[in-house]
Amino acid sequence: MLRTFHSVAAWLAALLVLVLALTGVVLAASPLIDRAQARVSGTSALSVAEVVGRIVEHYPSTEQIERTPSGSLIVYFSAAQNSVADRVDPITGQAIAPYQLSPVMVWIKSLHRSLLLDTPGRVVSATAALMMLLLSVSGAVLLLRRLGGWRRLLGPVQGPLRSRIHAELGRFAVLGLILSASTGLYMSATTLGLLPDNQQMDPLFPDSVSIGTPAPVGQLLALQDLPIGALRDLVFPYPGDPADVFSLRTRDGLGFIDQNSGELLSFQSFGPLQRVYEFIYMLHTGEGLWWLALILGLTTLTVPVMTYTGLAIWWRRSAALVTIADNSPAVQADTILLVGSEGNTTWAFAKTLFDALTEAGHRVHIDSMNALADSYPKAKQLFILTSTYGDGAAPSSAQQFLAKLARIPDERSIPVAVLGFGDRQFAQFGAYAIAVKDELDRKGWPVLQPLTLVDRQSCQTFSRWGQELSNFLDIPFELAHQPVRLPTSSLQLRSRTLYGEAVDAPIVVLRFGLGKKPKLPSFSAGDLVGIYPPEQTSARFYSLASCSGDGEMEICVRQQDGGICSNYLHSLAVGDSIAAYIQVNTQFRPNSESRPSILIGAGTGIAPLVGFIRHNQRHQSMSLYWGGRHPDSDYLFATELARYLADQRLSRLVTAFSRDADAPGYVQDRILNDGPELRRLVLQGGEFLICGGKAMSVGVQEALNTVLAPLGIDVNRLKSTGRYREDIY
């Protein structure tokens, strides 16, 4: 619901918000320019009397002196029967440069405030400000959901490039945009009479003034104790009129000064409403706070980019919407299919299941998880297909599911199967699907099929789950899901190195040239490359050992029995080409600080780890724990690792070989033996980066929990603080 509102509001207000944003950026520059032209250094101790006295010496025909919020002094005076103005130096009273309002800035300010349409335009501008505020607040909530709450606000952002740009800019600009929109809305509301206005009652004009010779302006008593920083405006008496007075405006109020005696005749202090309005005006414009104007200008400058990326994201999501025909009514369906999805990819899998079950003769009702009903009178089975959003949160179409489930009596339960979708590179892989399954188990709902998690939209996993379901239901059908093939680049194989043949576990290190048409986007070690085998619509992902600056793309591939992609890659000869694309994996990176990094892997899991070490030019403390089968057969990157130890890019290397006759073991064994060193690194703030198979990761977690127990720390605690990250396959 919130995401839909955010998208609709963006569409409705896009043009108006862009006008407000672009004109706001230009106006934000005005306080900065004014501040740059002002001379305020050394003036804090000066009184208004001193400064005005010096100005009058150079400008005998002074009519008015104005001090802008940024500190510039403007003198208005008569010259050749014309009113002109100069920007003056408060120290000397001499001219800095002529002063004149820019017609362009006046036009832009009018466009910003009222779209050049007076009152109707002010109403439209106020509406645009309201929409910007709603967009900013809803966007902030969506961002927090995506990142996993306030504690992860500064954490890495995952997803496609446009989505990451949108989120990163939103994270940077959201507070500034909320401030600009809310203050602008307040000012519009006062102008339109929706809130009490800011009109200040003028002080009473004095009934009488002293008669005599006007005192020099620099000797006026009322100005001698007034600091120059408090001045806003001083209007001089009409020349030759002894009954006229000085009109004074300060930061505190308005008053009149006798030109003969120099006394303050009357003064009206600003009321609370006026003070509030001026404070909000300052926050909105940055006038008087040049640094705030800079911040507001930079944050507002993000609006055009966020508008483009936001609409592009919406368009892509809309294009991915799945149309479901022949959807049976919920009260008549024998099969219920509920979907939790953030970007519609899960709906595509659900559509494949829907079609298969419908073709098999079932009356299937498909809907979002938010539409969970209290009962399904004729339903014999329930399927839940859901992704996980951010750090274990519900996707947008499932945010109400658990609350609705809690209200359903347990006796109305029907057999249910849960299928989770996600990405193993995320720490909370499938967490929401697991939470749904746990709640169903707690309420006693019968299990139709055990929970299954699908990694990175794996069609193979989905198909195997479908085969198990087909066998269980005793209904012949096949889930042959065909995902949309993503744009790829053609990469040519430059070199290959084969390991592991002697131990019947072939591993090949492949190095591809980056090519020129189309060119791959920038990537780093730890990112993923998706490779399409010939005539396949599903990509297989491999962790990268290189970065784009190396001039090549390097991966490690273990040959799997029956593995379509691994066998294809192992068959490649130098000069052959592949179709590939990059998937950024910013979550799996060493920290950018000086804290130690403990790298743990087995087999081909060494690929991103050796890439981290290779690019450790700052000689950050890095320890590598790695396991293979035999040192003479599959010791990957052995020569390189020795060189990195020598030049101190690698601080410590601990290996384990399961088929080593002298000292067989696994990487978790070496971890248990190295407990004191690991505890020392953890106490120094060390982080863990683990890459390899699932079984290895389980063993490593158990070993580390044992090692860290004396410190009162476990792996879950390290994960919660971002000090334990995995890339598991």
ChimeraX attribute file (.defattr): number of C-alpha atoms within 10 A of each C-alpha:
attribute: neighborCount
match mode: 1-to-1
recipient: residues
	/A:1	10
	/A:2	12
	/A:3	16
	/A:4	11
	/A:5	13
	/A:6	19
	/A:7	19
	/A:8	15
	/A:9	16
	/A:10	20
	/A:11	14
	/A:12	12
	/A:13	18
	/A:14	19
	/A:15	14
	/A:16	18
	/A:17	23
	/A:18	19
	/A:19	17
	/A:20	23
	/A:21	25
	/A:22	19
	/A:23	22
	/A:24	23
	/A:25	21
	/A:26	16
	/A:27	20
	/A:28	24
	/A:29	20
	/A:30	19
	/A:31	24
	/A:32	22
	/A:33	12
	/A:34	18
	/A:35	21
	/A:36	14
	/A:37	17
	/A:38	21
	/A:39	19
	/A:40	18
	/A:41	9
	/A:42	9
	/A:43	16
	/A:44	11
	/A:45	9
	/A:46	17
	/A:47	20
	/A:48	23
	/A:49	22
	/A:50	22
	/A:51	23
	/A:52	24
	/A:53	19
	/A:54	18
	/A:55	25
	/A:56	20
	/A:57	14
	/A:58	13
	/A:59	20
	/A:60	10
	/A:61	16
	/A:62	23
	/A:63	20
	/A:64	17
	/A:65	25
	/A:66	18
	/A:67	21
	/A:68	19
	/A:69	21
	/A:70	23
	/A:71	25
	/A:72	20
	/A:73	29
	/A:74	25
	/A:75	26
	/A:76	19
	/A:77	19
	/A:78	14
	/A:79	12
	/A:80	6
	/A:81	7
	/A:82	8
	/A:83	12
	/A:84	16
	/A:85	22
	/A:86	19
	/A:87	24
	/A:88	23
	/A:89	21
	/A:90	28
	/A:91	16
	/A:92	14
	/A:93	21
	/A:94	17
	/A:95	19
	/A:96	16
	/A:97	13
	/A:98	12
	/A:99	15
	/A:100	11
	/A:101	8
	/A:102	9
	/A:103	9
	/A:104	9
	/A:105	14
	/A:106	12
	/A:107	14
	/A:108	20
	/A:109	17
	/A:110	17
	/A:111	20
	/A:112	22
	/A:113	24
	/A:114	20
	/A:115	21
	/A:116	15
	/A:117	13
	/A:118	12
	/A:119	14
	/A:120	13
	/A:121	17
	/A:122	22
	/A:123	19
	/A:124	17
	/A:125	24
	/A:126	23
	/A:127	17
	/A:128	24
	/A:129	27
	/A:130	20
	/A:131	22
	/A:132	28
	/A:133	22
	/A:134	19
	/A:135	23
	/A:136	22
	/A:137	17
	/A:138	18
	/A:139	21
	/A:140	19
	/A:141	14
	/A:142	18
	/A:143	22
	/A:144	19
	/A:145	21
	/A:146	22
	/A:147	22
	/A:148	17
	/A:149	15
	/A:150	11
	/A:151	11
	/A:152	17
	/A:153	15
	/A:154	11
	/A:155	13
	/A:156	14
	/A:157	21
	/A:158	18
	/A:159	13
	/A:160	12
	/A:161	13
	/A:162	17
	/A:163	16
	/A:164	15
	/A:165	17
	/A:166	21
	/A:167	26
	/A:168	16
	/A:169	16
	/A:170	21
	/A:171	16
	/A:172	14
	/A:173	21
	/A:174	22
	/A:175	16
	/A:176	20
	/A:177	25
	/A:178	20
	/A:179	17
	/A:180	25
	/A:181	25
	/A:182	19
	/A:183	22
	/A:184	23
	/A:185	22
	/A:186	20
	/A:187	22
	/A:188	22
	/A:189	17
	/A:190	15
	/A:191	17
	/A:192	16
	/A:193	11
	/A:194	11
	/A:195	12
	/A:196	12
	/A:197	15
	/A:198	19
	/A:199	12
	/A:200	15
	/A:201	12
	/A:202	13
	/A:203	15
	/A:204	12
	/A:205	13
	/A:206	15
	/A:207	6
	/A:208	10
	/A:209	17
	/A:210	14
	/A:211	12
	/A:212	11
	/A:213	10
	/A:214	15
	/A:215	14
	/A:216	15
	/A:217	23
	/A:218	20
	/A:219	15
	/A:220	23
	/A:221	17
	/A:222	18
	/A:223	23
	/A:224	18
	/A:225	12
	/A:226	16
	/A:227	18
	/A:228	25
	/A:229	20
	/A:230	16
	/A:231	23
	/A:232	20
	/A:233	19
	/A:234	22
	/A:235	17
	/A:236	19
	/A:237	19
	/A:238	12
	/A:239	10
	/A:240	8
	/A:241	8
	/A:242	17
	/A:243	16
	/A:244	19
	/A:245	23
	/A:246	20
	/A:247	17
	/A:248	21
	/A:249	20
	/A:250	19
	/A:251	15
	/A:252	15
	/A:253	19
	/A:254	20
	/A:255	22
	/A:256	25
	/A:257	26
	/A:258	27
	/A:259	25
	/A:260	20
	/A:261	20
	/A:262	23
	/A:263	16
	/A:264	18
	/A:265	20
	/A:266	14
	/A:267	18
	/A:268	16
	/A:269	18
	/A:270	19
	/A:271	14
	/A:272	10
	/A:273	14
	/A:274	18
	/A:275	17
	/A:276	13
	/A:277	18
	/A:278	15
	/A:279	12
	/A:280	19
	/A:281	17
	/A:282	18
	/A:283	19
	/A:284	24
	/A:285	23
	/A:286	26
	/A:287	23
	/A:288	19
	/A:289	16
	/A:290	23
	/A:291	14
	/A:292	20
	/A:293	24
	/A:294	18
	/A:295	15
	/A:296	25
	/A:297	26
	/A:298	17
	/A:299	21
	/A:300	24
	/A:301	20
	/A:302	20
	/A:303	25
	/A:304	17
	/A:305	15
	/A:306	19
	/A:307	19
	/A:308	14
	/A:309	19
	/A:310	22
	/A:311	18
	/A:312	14
	/A:313	18
	/A:314	19
	/A:315	12
	/A:316	13
	/A:317	14
	/A:318	12
	/A:319	10
	/A:320	15
	/A:321	13
	/A:322	15
	/A:323	8
	/A:324	15
	/A:325	9
	/A:326	12
	/A:327	14
	/A:328	17
	/A:329	14
	/A:330	22
	/A:331	14
	/A:332	14
	/A:333	21
	/A:334	19
	/A:335	23
	/A:336	25
	/A:337	24
	/A:338	25
	/A:339	28
	/A:340	31
	/A:341	23
	/A:342	19
	/A:343	19
	/A:344	20
	/A:345	19
	/A:346	20
	/A:347	27
	/A:348	21
	/A:349	22
	/A:350	26
	/A:351	19
	/A:352	16
	/A:353	24
	/A:354	26
	/A:355	17
	/A:356	19
	/A:357	20
	/A:358	17
	/A:359	11
	/A:360	12
	/A:361	9
	/A:362	15
	/A:363	21
	/A:364	24
	/A:365	24
	/A:366	24
	/A:367	18
	/A:368	19
	/A:369	25
	/A:370	20
	/A:371	15
	/A:372	22
	/A:373	13
	/A:374	13
	/A:375	14
	/A:376	22
	/A:377	12
	/A:378	14
	/A:379	19
	/A:380	14
	/A:381	20
	/A:382	21
	/A:383	20
	/A:384	21
	/A:385	24
	/A:386	31
	/A:387	33
	/A:388	27
	/A:389	25
	/A:390	23
	/A:391	20
	/A:392	22
	/A:393	22
	/A:394	26
	/A:395	22
	/A:396	23
	/A:397	23
	/A:398	23
	/A:399	15
	/A:400	15
	/A:401	19
	/A:402	17
	/A:403	11
	/A:404	15
	/A:405	19
	/A:406	12
	/A:407	9
	/A:408	15
	/A:409	11
	/A:410	14
	/A:411	9
	/A:412	11
	/A:413	19
	/A:414	18
	/A:415	16
	/A:416	22
	/A:417	22
	/A:418	22
	/A:419	23
	/A:420	24
	/A:421	28
	/A:422	23
	/A:423	20
	/A:424	18
	/A:425	20
	/A:426	21
	/A:427	21
	/A:428	18
	/A:429	23
	/A:430	26
	/A:431	23
	/A:432	25
	/A:433	27
	/A:434	21
	/A:435	15
	/A:436	19
	/A:437	22
	/A:438	13
	/A:439	15
	/A:440	22
	/A:441	13
	/A:442	10
	/A:443	16
	/A:444	14
	/A:445	18
	/A:446	14
	/A:447	17
	/A:448	17
	/A:449	16
	/A:450	12
	/A:451	16
	/A:452	18
	/A:453	26
	/A:454	20
	/A:455	19
	/A:456	16
	/A:457	19
	/A:458	18
	/A:459	20
	/A:460	15
	/A:461	15
	/A:462	21
	/A:463	16
	/A:464	14
	/A:465	21
	/A:466	18
	/A:467	17
	/A:468	12
	/A:469	19
	/A:470	17
	/A:471	12
	/A:472	11
	/A:473	10
	/A:474	9
	/A:475	13
	/A:476	12
	/A:477	17
	/A:478	17
	/A:479	22
	/A:480	16
	/A:481	20
	/A:482	13
	/A:483	16
	/A:484	11
	/A:485	11
	/A:486	12
	/A:487	10
	/A:488	17
	/A:489	20
	/A:490	19
	/A:491	25
	/A:492	21
	/A:493	20
	/A:494	18
	/A:495	14
	/A:496	17
	/A:497	11
	/A:498	17
	/A:499	18
	/A:500	22
	/A:501	12
	/A:502	12
	/A:503	13
	/A:504	11
	/A:505	16
	/A:506	17
	/A:507	23
	/A:508	24
	/A:509	21
	/A:510	22
	/A:511	22
	/A:512	22
	/A:513	18
	/A:514	21
	/A:515	14
	/A:516	10
	/A:517	9
	/A:518	12
	/A:519	13
	/A:520	18
	/A:521	13
	/A:522	10
	/A:523	20
	/A:524	24
	/A:525	28
	/A:526	28
	/A:527	23
	/A:528	24
	/A:529	22
	/A:530	18
	/A:531	22
	/A:532	22
	/A:533	19
	/A:534	11
	/A:535	6
	/A:536	14
	/A:537	16
	/A:538	22
	/A:539	22
	/A:540	18
	/A:541	19
	/A:542	23
	/A:543	29
	/A:544	25
	/A:545	27
	/A:546	26
	/A:547	21
	/A:548	15
	/A:549	10
	/A:550	12
	/A:551	13
	/A:552	19
	/A:553	25
	/A:554	27
	/A:555	22
	/A:556	26
	/A:557	22
	/A:558	20
	/A:559	21
	/A:560	14
	/A:561	8
	/A:562	8
	/A:563	11
	/A:564	15
	/A:565	21
	/A:566	19
	/A:567	16
	/A:568	14
	/A:569	21
	/A:570	19
	/A:571	11
	/A:572	15
	/A:573	14
	/A:574	13
	/A:575	12
	/A:576	14
	/A:577	16
	/A:578	19
	/A:579	16
	/A:580	21
	/A:581	22
	/A:582	22
	/A:583	20
	/A:584	21
	/A:585	22
	/A:586	19
	/A:587	19
	/A:588	22
	/A:589	19
	/A:590	24
	/A:591	15
	/A:592	8
	/A:593	8
	/A:594	13
	/A:595	17
	/A:596	21
	/A:597	27
	/A:598	24
	/A:599	23
	/A:600	27
	/A:601	29
	/A:602	24
	/A:603	23
	/A:604	25
	/A:605	25
	/A:606	28
	/A:607	27
	/A:608	32
	/A:609	29
	/A:610	24
	/A:611	19
	/A:612	24
	/A:613	28
	/A:614	19
	/A:615	15
	/A:616	17
	/A:617	11
	/A:618	10
	/A:619	15
	/A:620	20
	/A:621	19
	/A:622	25
	/A:623	22
	/A:624	22
	/A:625	22
	/A:626	29
	/A:627	30
	/A:628	24
	/A:629	23
	/A:630	18
	/A:631	17
	/A:632	13
	/A:633	18
	/A:634	24
	/A:635	19
	/A:636	26
	/A:637	13
	/A:638	11
	/A:639	9
	/A:640	13
	/A:641	19
	/A:642	13
	/A:643	14
	/A:644	20
	/A:645	16
	/A:646	11
	/A:647	12
	/A:648	18
	/A:649	22
	/A:650	23
	/A:651	19
	/A:652	15
	/A:653	15
	/A:654	14
	/A:655	19
	/A:656	24
	/A:657	22
	/A:658	15
	/A:659	15
	/A:660	14
	/A:661	9
	/A:662	7
	/A:663	10
	/A:664	13
	/A:665	18
	/A:666	22
	/A:667	23
	/A:668	25
	/A:669	15
	/A:670	18
	/A:671	23
	/A:672	18
	/A:673	12
	/A:674	13
	/A:675	15
	/A:676	13
	/A:677	11
	/A:678	19
	/A:679	18
	/A:680	11
	/A:681	18
	/A:682	21
	/A:683	10
	/A:684	12
	/A:685	12
	/A:686	21
	/A:687	22
	/A:688	21
	/A:689	20
	/A:690	26
	/A:691	28
	/A:692	22
	/A:693	16
	/A:694	13
	/A:695	10
	/A:696	20
	/A:697	21
	/A:698	11
	/A:699	15
	/A:700	23
	/A:701	16
	/A:702	14
	/A:703	20
	/A:704	19
	/A:705	18
	/A:706	16
	/A:707	21
	/A:708	18
	/A:709	12
	/A:710	10
	/A:711	11
	/A:712	8
	/A:713	16
	/A:714	17
	/A:715	20
	/A:716	13
	/A:717	12
	/A:718	16
	/A:719	16
	/A:720	13
	/A:721	11
	/A:722	16
	/A:723	20
	/A:724	20
	/A:725	22
	/A:726	21
	/A:727	26
	/A:728	19
	/A:729	17
